[in-house]
Amino acid sequence: MKAWISIALLGLILAGCQMMEPGPPRERIEIIEIGEPQRPDSERPDAQPPAPERIARQVAFPVEEYATLPKTGSAAITGRLSLNGRPGAGETVSVAPVTTYSAEAAEHALAGRAVEPADPRAREYTHTTRTDGNGNFTLQGLPAGEFYVSGSAVNPANGQRQVVLRQVSLRNGQRLEVNLSR
């Protein structure tokens, strides 16, 4: 998996879910001709940078804490994902409840570190969508409560994928606008 994809998935992971690349995993086929000296991976023109190390979670999935949380409701969040004024087109935006489990992942994400994938049980409480060509998104059917809204996009200034995260409070029936921008 490419390094930037790992960082992109960080927003999903901290939200309590994970996503796989579409299609079969990419195969690396290497042809070595007899008599050709082998070069280390770092010297090869097609070498990919190593994926960032994932940090082990210190907080175990809190079954009791999640059991008290509703999974659906009547609230909605709309907004736009952008970096340096450029829209995050076709990116994933996640809304996950604020818990001790998601707070740990959020802290690491904001520091630019990837954590290991979330417990699959957290996905039941996480809502995701994709942005349109202008970076706009809408999530409906959200329960009331405290949430992390997160997304990531490639920063055009440096080519690095960056996570943007906001913490919000929702009431039943509320429609909230959340702009994820830096």
PyRosetta script that sets phi, psi and omega in degrees:
from pyrosetta import init, pose_from_sequence

init()
pose = pose_from_sequence("MKAWISIALLGLILAGCQMMEPGPPRERIEIIEIGEPQRPDSERPDAQPPAPERIARQVAFPVEEYATLPKTGSAAITGRLSLNGRPGAGETVSVAPVTTYSAEAAEHALAGRAVEPADPRAREYTHTTRTDGNGNFTLQGLPAGEFYVSGSAVNPANGQRQVVLRQVSLRNGQRLEVNLSR")
pose.set_psi(1, 138.9)
pose.set_omega(1, 179.8)
pose.set_phi(2, -67.7)
pose.set_psi(2, 149.7)
pose.set_omega(2, -177.6)
pose.set_phi(3, -60.2)
pose.set_psi(3, -40.5)
pose.set_omega(3, -177.6)
pose.set_phi(4, -67.4)
pose.set_psi(4, -27.6)
pose.set_omega(4, 178.2)
pose.set_phi(5, -68.9)
pose.set_psi(5, -38.5)
pose.set_omega(5, 178.1)
pose.set_phi(6, -59.5)
pose.set_psi(6, -41.8)
pose.set_omega(6, -180.0)
pose.set_phi(7, -69.5)
pose.set_psi(7, -38.6)
pose.set_omega(7, 178.6)
pose.set_phi(8, -61.2)
pose.set_psi(8, -38.3)
pose.set_omega(8, -179.1)
pose.set_phi(9, -74.7)
pose.set_psi(9, -12.4)
pose.set_omega(9, 179.9)
pose.set_phi(10, -56.9)
pose.set_psi(10, -40.8)
pose.set_omega(10, 176.9)
pose.set_phi(11, -59.3)
pose.set_psi(11, -40.0)
pose.set_omega(11, 177.6)
pose.set_phi(12, -69.4)
pose.set_psi(12, -40.3)
pose.set_omega(12, -177.8)
pose.set_phi(13, -64.7)
pose.set_psi(13, -44.4)
pose.set_omega(13, -179.1)
pose.set_phi(14, -69.1)
pose.set_psi(14, -20.6)
pose.set_omega(14, 177.2)
pose.set_phi(15, -84.0)
pose.set_psi(15, -3.9)
pose.set_omega(15, 176.3)
pose.set_phi(16, 96.0)
pose.set_psi(16, 18.4)
pose.set_omega(16, 175.9)
pose.set_phi(17, -143.6)
pose.set_psi(17, 169.6)
pose.set_omega(17, 176.6)
pose.set_phi(18, -139.3)
pose.set_psi(18, 160.3)
pose.set_omega(18, -175.1)
pose.set_phi(19, -135.9)
pose.set_psi(19, 145.5)
pose.set_omega(19, 179.1)
pose.set_phi(20, -106.5)
pose.set_psi(20, 153.4)
pose.set_omega(20, 175.4)
pose.set_phi(21, -62.7)
pose.set_psi(21, 143.6)
pose.set_omega(21, 177.3)
pose.set_phi(22, -67.9)
pose.set_psi(22, 147.6)
pose.set_omega(22, 176.9)
pose.set_phi(23, 83.9)
pose.set_psi(23, 179.5)
pose.set_omega(23, -178.8)
pose.set_phi(24, -70.9)
pose.set_psi(24, 157.1)
pose.set_omega(24, 179.0)
pose.set_phi(25, -62.0)
pose.set_psi(25, 146.3)
pose.set_omega(25, -179.3)
pose.set_phi(26, -69.7)
pose.set_psi(26, 130.8)
pose.set_omega(26, 178.2)
pose.set_phi(27, -95.0)
pose.set_psi(27, 146.6)
pose.set_omega(27, 175.2)
pose.set_phi(28, -109.6)
pose.set_psi(28, 116.5)
pose.set_omega(28, 179.2)
pose.set_phi(29, -109.4)
pose.set_psi(29, 126.5)
pose.set_omega(29, -177.9)
pose.set_phi(30, -120.0)
pose.set_psi(30, 127.9)
pose.set_omega(30, 178.8)
pose.set_phi(31, -109.0)
pose.set_psi(31, 124.3)
pose.set_omega(31, 179.7)
pose.set_phi(32, -116.6)
pose.set_psi(32, 120.5)
pose.set_omega(32, 178.0)
pose.set_phi(33, -86.1)
pose.set_psi(33, 143.8)
pose.set_omega(33, 179.6)
pose.set_phi(34, -64.2)
pose.set_psi(34, 133.6)
pose.set_omega(34, 177.9)
pose.set_phi(35, 91.0)
pose.set_psi(35, -12.9)
pose.set_omega(35, 178.8)
pose.set_phi(36, -84.2)
pose.set_psi(36, 128.0)
pose.set_omega(36, 178.3)
pose.set_phi(37, -67.2)
pose.set_psi(37, 138.5)
pose.set_omega(37, 178.8)
pose.set_phi(38, -82.7)
pose.set_psi(38, 139.5)
pose.set_omega(38, 177.4)
pose.set_phi(39, -105.2)
pose.set_psi(39, 148.7)
pose.set_omega(39, 175.0)
pose.set_phi(40, -61.6)
pose.set_psi(40, 153.9)
pose.set_omega(40, -179.3)
pose.set_phi(41, -52.0)
pose.set_psi(41, -37.2)
pose.set_omega(41, -176.1)
pose.set_phi(42, -66.2)
pose.set_psi(42, -20.5)
pose.set_omega(42, -179.2)
pose.set_phi(43, -95.9)
pose.set_psi(43, -8.5)
pose.set_omega(43, -178.1)
pose.set_phi(44, -77.5)
pose.set_psi(44, 139.5)
pose.set_omega(44, -178.9)
pose.set_phi(45, -65.6)
pose.set_psi(45, -25.8)
pose.set_omega(45, -178.5)
pose.set_phi(46, -96.5)
pose.set_psi(46, 10.7)
pose.set_omega(46, -176.4)
pose.set_phi(47, -67.2)
pose.set_psi(47, 135.8)
pose.set_omega(47, 176.7)
pose.set_phi(48, -95.9)
pose.set_psi(48, 143.2)
pose.set_omega(48, 175.6)
pose.set_phi(49, -66.4)
pose.set_psi(49, 147.5)
pose.set_omega(49, -179.4)
pose.set_phi(50, -63.8)
pose.set_psi(50, 147.0)
pose.set_omega(50, 177.5)
pose.set_phi(51, -66.1)
pose.set_psi(51, 144.5)
pose.set_omega(51, -179.6)
pose.set_phi(52, -64.9)
pose.set_psi(52, 147.3)
pose.set_omega(52, 176.8)
pose.set_phi(53, -63.5)
pose.set_psi(53, 140.0)
pose.set_omega(53, 176.8)
pose.set_phi(54, -96.2)
pose.set_psi(54, 138.1)
pose.set_omega(54, -179.4)
pose.set_phi(55, -86.4)
pose.set_psi(55, 134.1)
pose.set_omega(55, 177.7)
pose.set_phi(56, -68.7)
pose.set_psi(56, 139.1)
pose.set_omega(56, 177.7)
pose.set_phi(57, -71.0)
pose.set_psi(57, 138.3)
pose.set_omega(57, 177.2)
pose.set_phi(58, -96.6)
pose.set_psi(58, -22.9)
pose.set_omega(58, -179.1)
pose.set_phi(59, -97.3)
pose.set_psi(59, 122.5)
pose.set_omega(59, 176.7)
pose.set_phi(60, -73.2)
pose.set_psi(60, 153.2)
pose.set_omega(60, 179.6)
pose.set_phi(61, -59.6)
pose.set_psi(61, 119.6)
pose.set_omega(61, -176.1)
pose.set_phi(62, -85.9)
pose.set_psi(62, 88.6)
pose.set_omega(62, -176.1)
pose.set_phi(63, -53.7)
pose.set_psi(63, -46.3)
pose.set_omega(63, -177.1)
pose.set_phi(64, -65.2)
pose.set_psi(64, -39.3)
pose.set_omega(64, -179.7)
pose.set_phi(65, -64.6)
pose.set_psi(65, -44.2)
pose.set_omega(65, 179.8)
pose.set_phi(66, -70.5)
pose.set_psi(66, -32.1)
pose.set_omega(66, -178.3)
pose.set_phi(67, -61.5)
pose.set_psi(67, -24.5)
pose.set_omega(67, -179.7)
pose.set_phi(68, -86.5)
pose.set_psi(68, -7.0)
pose.set_omega(68, -175.5)
pose.set_phi(69, -91.5)
pose.set_psi(69, 136.7)
pose.set_omega(69, 173.6)
pose.set_phi(70, -74.9)
pose.set_psi(70, 152.2)
pose.set_omega(70, -179.6)
pose.set_phi(71, -96.3)
pose.set_psi(71, -25.3)
pose.set_omega(71, -178.8)
pose.set_phi(72, -138.5)
pose.set_psi(72, 167.6)
pose.set_omega(72, 179.4)
pose.set_phi(73, -171.5)
pose.set_psi(73, -158.0)
pose.set_omega(73, -175.5)
pose.set_phi(74, -115.7)
pose.set_psi(74, 12.1)
pose.set_omega(74, 180.0)
pose.set_phi(75, -89.3)
pose.set_psi(75, 163.4)
pose.set_omega(75, 179.1)
pose.set_phi(76, -144.2)
pose.set_psi(76, 149.9)
pose.set_omega(76, 175.0)
pose.set_phi(77, -126.1)
pose.set_psi(77, 130.4)
pose.set_omega(77, 171.7)
pose.set_phi(78, -121.7)
pose.set_psi(78, 160.0)
pose.set_omega(78, 178.4)
pose.set_phi(79, 173.8)
pose.set_psi(79, -164.9)
pose.set_omega(79, -178.4)
pose.set_phi(80, -143.1)
pose.set_psi(80, 138.4)
pose.set_omega(80, 175.9)
pose.set_phi(81, -104.8)
pose.set_psi(81, 125.6)
pose.set_omega(81, 178.3)
pose.set_phi(82, -154.3)
pose.set_psi(82, 153.1)
pose.set_omega(82, 174.4)
pose.set_phi(83, -129.8)
pose.set_psi(83, 129.6)
pose.set_omega(83, -179.1)
pose.set_phi(84, 50.6)
pose.set_psi(84, 38.3)
pose.set_omega(84, 177.1)
pose.set_phi(85, 82.1)
pose.set_psi(85, -7.8)
pose.set_omega(85, 179.8)
pose.set_phi(86, -95.9)
pose.set_psi(86, 135.0)
pose.set_omega(86, -177.5)
pose.set_phi(87, -68.9)
pose.set_psi(87, 144.5)
pose.set_omega(87, 173.5)
pose.set_phi(88, -87.3)
pose.set_psi(88, 79.0)
pose.set_omega(88, -175.9)
pose.set_phi(89, -75.9)
pose.set_psi(89, 133.4)
pose.set_omega(89, 176.6)
pose.set_phi(90, 70.5)
pose.set_psi(90, 20.1)
pose.set_omega(90, -179.6)
pose.set_phi(91, -95.4)
pose.set_psi(91, 161.4)
pose.set_omega(91, 179.1)
pose.set_phi(92, -92.0)
pose.set_psi(92, 136.1)
pose.set_omega(92, 174.5)
pose.set_phi(93, -118.3)
pose.set_psi(93, 134.8)
pose.set_omega(93, -178.2)
pose.set_phi(94, -121.7)
pose.set_psi(94, 145.5)
pose.set_omega(94, 174.2)
pose.set_phi(95, -124.3)
pose.set_psi(95, 117.9)
pose.set_omega(95, -177.6)
pose.set_phi(96, -130.4)
pose.set_psi(96, 145.2)
pose.set_omega(96, 179.8)
pose.set_phi(97, -65.4)
pose.set_psi(97, 146.5)
pose.set_omega(97, 175.6)
pose.set_phi(98, -77.6)
pose.set_psi(98, 116.3)
pose.set_omega(98, 177.6)
pose.set_phi(99, -137.4)
pose.set_psi(99, 173.7)
pose.set_omega(99, 175.7)
pose.set_phi(100, -62.1)
pose.set_psi(100, -33.3)
pose.set_omega(100, -178.9)
pose.set_phi(101, -69.9)
pose.set_psi(101, -48.6)
pose.set_omega(101, -179.1)
pose.set_phi(102, -74.2)
pose.set_psi(102, -27.9)
pose.set_omega(102, 179.1)
pose.set_phi(103, -64.7)
pose.set_psi(103, -38.0)
pose.set_omega(103, 177.7)
pose.set_phi(104, -61.8)
pose.set_psi(104, -46.4)
pose.set_omega(104, -179.7)
pose.set_phi(105, -65.3)
pose.set_psi(105, -39.6)
pose.set_omega(105, 179.4)
pose.set_phi(106, -62.4)
pose.set_psi(106, -42.0)
pose.set_omega(106, 179.6)
pose.set_phi(107, -59.8)
pose.set_psi(107, -45.5)
pose.set_omega(107, 179.2)
pose.set_phi(108, -67.0)
pose.set_psi(108, -40.4)
pose.set_omega(108, -179.6)
pose.set_phi(109, -60.6)
pose.set_psi(109, -43.5)
pose.set_omega(109, -179.9)
pose.set_phi(110, -66.6)
pose.set_psi(110, -23.6)
pose.set_omega(110, 176.7)
pose.set_phi(111, -89.1)
pose.set_psi(111, 1.5)
pose.set_omega(111, 178.0)
pose.set_phi(112, 82.5)
pose.set_psi(112, 18.1)
pose.set_omega(112, -179.5)
pose.set_phi(113, -111.0)
pose.set_psi(113, 141.1)
pose.set_omega(113, 178.2)
pose.set_phi(114, -91.4)
pose.set_psi(114, 138.9)
pose.set_omega(114, 175.1)
pose.set_phi(115, -104.0)
pose.set_psi(115, 163.4)
pose.set_omega(115, 178.6)
pose.set_phi(116, -63.1)
pose.set_psi(116, 158.8)
pose.set_omega(116, -177.7)
pose.set_phi(117, -55.1)
pose.set_psi(117, 149.0)
pose.set_omega(117, -178.4)
pose.set_phi(118, -73.5)
pose.set_psi(118, 158.9)
pose.set_omega(118, 174.5)
pose.set_phi(119, -61.3)
pose.set_psi(119, 133.8)
pose.set_omega(119, -178.6)
pose.set_phi(120, -57.5)
pose.set_psi(120, -25.5)
pose.set_omega(120, 179.6)
pose.set_phi(121, -65.3)
pose.set_psi(121, -24.2)
pose.set_omega(121, 179.8)
pose.set_phi(122, -69.9)
pose.set_psi(122, -24.5)
pose.set_omega(122, -179.2)
pose.set_phi(123, -61.1)
pose.set_psi(123, -30.0)
pose.set_omega(123, -179.7)
pose.set_phi(124, -62.6)
pose.set_psi(124, -20.2)
pose.set_omega(124, -176.1)
pose.set_phi(125, -107.8)
pose.set_psi(125, -0.5)
pose.set_omega(125, -176.0)
pose.set_phi(126, -105.5)
pose.set_psi(126, 134.0)
pose.set_omega(126, 179.4)
pose.set_phi(127, -111.3)
pose.set_psi(127, 133.0)
pose.set_omega(127, -179.3)
pose.set_phi(128, -131.9)
pose.set_psi(128, 156.8)
pose.set_omega(128, 175.4)
pose.set_phi(129, -154.1)
pose.set_psi(129, 171.5)
pose.set_omega(129, 175.7)
pose.set_phi(130, -109.9)
pose.set_psi(130, 147.6)
pose.set_omega(130, 175.9)
pose.set_phi(131, -79.6)
pose.set_psi(131, 155.4)
pose.set_omega(131, 175.5)
pose.set_phi(132, -84.1)
pose.set_psi(132, -171.7)
pose.set_omega(132, -177.8)
pose.set_phi(133, -63.1)
pose.set_psi(133, -17.4)
pose.set_omega(133, 177.9)
pose.set_phi(134, -102.6)
pose.set_psi(134, 6.3)
pose.set_omega(134, -179.8)
pose.set_phi(135, 84.4)
pose.set_psi(135, 5.5)
pose.set_omega(135, -178.9)
pose.set_phi(136, -80.7)
pose.set_psi(136, 148.3)
pose.set_omega(136, 178.5)
pose.set_phi(137, -145.4)
pose.set_psi(137, 158.4)
pose.set_omega(137, 174.7)
pose.set_phi(138, -142.7)
pose.set_psi(138, 133.8)
pose.set_omega(138, 174.0)
pose.set_phi(139, -126.6)
pose.set_psi(139, 126.3)
pose.set_omega(139, 180.0)
pose.set_phi(140, -120.4)
pose.set_psi(140, 167.6)
pose.set_omega(140, 178.3)
pose.set_phi(141, 75.6)
pose.set_psi(141, 26.8)
pose.set_omega(141, -178.3)
pose.set_phi(142, -86.5)
pose.set_psi(142, 144.2)
pose.set_omega(142, 176.3)
pose.set_phi(143, -79.3)
pose.set_psi(143, 167.8)
pose.set_omega(143, 174.2)
pose.set_phi(144, -74.1)
pose.set_psi(144, 150.9)
pose.set_omega(144, 177.0)
pose.set_phi(145, 145.2)
pose.set_psi(145, -170.3)
pose.set_omega(145, 178.4)
pose.set_phi(146, -97.7)
pose.set_psi(146, 133.0)
pose.set_omega(146, -175.9)
pose.set_phi(147, -138.7)
pose.set_psi(147, 153.9)
pose.set_omega(147, 166.6)
pose.set_phi(148, -97.9)
pose.set_psi(148, 128.7)
pose.set_omega(148, 172.5)
pose.set_phi(149, -108.8)
pose.set_psi(149, 122.8)
pose.set_omega(149, -175.4)
pose.set_phi(150, -138.9)
pose.set_psi(150, 152.7)
pose.set_omega(150, 175.2)
pose.set_phi(151, -158.3)
pose.set_psi(151, 166.5)
pose.set_omega(151, 176.8)
pose.set_phi(152, -141.3)
pose.set_psi(152, 154.2)
pose.set_omega(152, 179.6)
pose.set_phi(153, -154.7)
pose.set_psi(153, 162.6)
pose.set_omega(153, 178.0)
pose.set_phi(154, -80.2)
pose.set_psi(154, 127.1)
pose.set_omega(154, 177.9)
pose.set_phi(155, -75.8)
pose.set_psi(155, 117.9)
pose.set_omega(155, -178.0)
pose.set_phi(156, -64.3)
pose.set_psi(156, -21.2)
pose.set_omega(156, -178.5)
pose.set_phi(157, -72.0)
pose.set_psi(157, -34.3)
pose.set_omega(157, -176.1)
pose.set_phi(158, -131.0)
pose.set_psi(158, -1.9)
pose.set_omega(158, 178.0)
pose.set_phi(159, 76.8)
pose.set_psi(159, 5.3)
pose.set_omega(159, -178.2)
pose.set_phi(160, -96.3)
pose.set_psi(160, 143.1)
pose.set_omega(160, 176.5)
pose.set_phi(161, -77.8)
pose.set_psi(161, 132.7)
pose.set_omega(161, -179.1)
pose.set_phi(162, -127.7)
pose.set_psi(162, 142.1)
pose.set_omega(162, 177.4)
pose.set_phi(163, -92.4)
pose.set_psi(163, 136.9)
pose.set_omega(163, 173.7)
pose.set_phi(164, -119.1)
pose.set_psi(164, 128.7)
pose.set_omega(164, -173.4)
pose.set_phi(165, -136.1)
pose.set_psi(165, 136.7)
pose.set_omega(165, 176.3)
pose.set_phi(166, -131.9)
pose.set_psi(166, 143.8)
pose.set_omega(166, 174.2)
pose.set_phi(167, -103.4)
pose.set_psi(167, 130.4)
pose.set_omega(167, -176.9)
pose.set_phi(168, -134.2)
pose.set_psi(168, 160.0)
pose.set_omega(168, 173.5)
pose.set_phi(169, -113.1)
pose.set_psi(169, 134.6)
pose.set_omega(169, 178.7)
pose.set_phi(170, -120.9)
pose.set_psi(170, 141.6)
pose.set_omega(170, 172.3)
pose.set_phi(171, -108.7)
pose.set_psi(171, 158.5)
pose.set_omega(171, 176.8)
pose.set_phi(172, -54.9)
pose.set_psi(172, 133.4)
pose.set_omega(172, 177.4)
pose.set_phi(173, 76.8)
pose.set_psi(173, -4.1)
pose.set_omega(173, -177.6)
pose.set_phi(174, -73.6)
pose.set_psi(174, 144.2)
pose.set_omega(174, 172.5)
pose.set_phi(175, -116.5)
pose.set_psi(175, 114.1)
pose.set_omega(175, -173.3)
pose.set_phi(176, -115.4)
pose.set_psi(176, 138.7)
pose.set_omega(176, 174.2)
pose.set_phi(177, -100.2)
pose.set_psi(177, 127.9)
pose.set_omega(177, -178.6)
pose.set_phi(178, -130.3)
pose.set_psi(178, 112.2)
pose.set_omega(178, 177.1)
pose.set_phi(179, -96.0)
pose.set_psi(179, 121.4)
pose.set_omega(179, 178.5)
pose.set_phi(180, -97.7)
pose.set_psi(180, 97.9)
pose.set_omega(180, -177.4)
pose.set_phi(181, -146.3)
pose.set_psi(181, 155.0)
pose.set_omega(181, 174.0)
pose.set_phi(182, -135.2)
pose.dump_pdb("model.pdb")
